[in-house]
């Protein structure tokens, strides 16, 4: 349970706030218009914001760091 609490309360950046805002907006919009698809997409954005994942998962699109031992000049 400590890991879930830590994941929810730490490492909030601009992309995560953007996902939260889009998710809340789409979820409210979907509820107001009674459109399940928009509400489901809003729920997906909320899940991505709370779990700190993106479309590629946690750090799925990052470039690996260079190892200084492999650099031969």
N, C-alpha and C positions, 0 to 999 in steps of 0.2 A: 504494500500500500504506500510505502514511503516513496517508491520510484514513481508512481502515478502522481502523487502530490508534487514531487519535485519537477516532473515533466510539465505539469500544468502551471506551476508558479514561476518557473525560471525560463530564461532564454527567449524572451519576447522581443522580436525585432519588427521592422516595418512590414515585411512580407506576412508575418503572422497576424499583425493587426489588420492588414488589408484583407486577408482571408476571413478574419472574424467579422469585419464590416460587411463584406460582400455576402457572407453567409447569413448574417442577421437580416440584411436588406432583402435578400431573395426569399428567406423563410417567411418573413412578414408579408412580403408581396404575394407569395404563393398562398398563404392563409387568407389574405384579403380577397384574392381573385378566385379562390377555391381551385387552384391549379396544382395538381399533385406533382407534376414534373418539375416545376419551378421550386416548389417546396423541398423536393428530394435533392435537387442540386444545391439548394441553400443548406440543407442538412449535411451534404457532403463537404461543402466548404467549412462549415462549423466543425465537423469531425477533423478535417485537416488542420484547422487552427488549434484545436484543443490538443491534438496528438502530436503537433509539430511535425507533420509530414507534408509532402507535396505530391505532385503527380508521380514522381520517381521514388518516393519513399524517403527515409532519413538519409541525407547526403548521397542520394543515388546518382546525382548529376555532377558531383564534385570531381575535380581533376586530382589525381593522387600527387602528393608532394614528392619532389625530387629527393632522392637519397644522396647525401653529399659524398658517400663512399663510391658511388657509381660515376661521378664526374671525373673524367680523365682529360686534362688539358695538355 
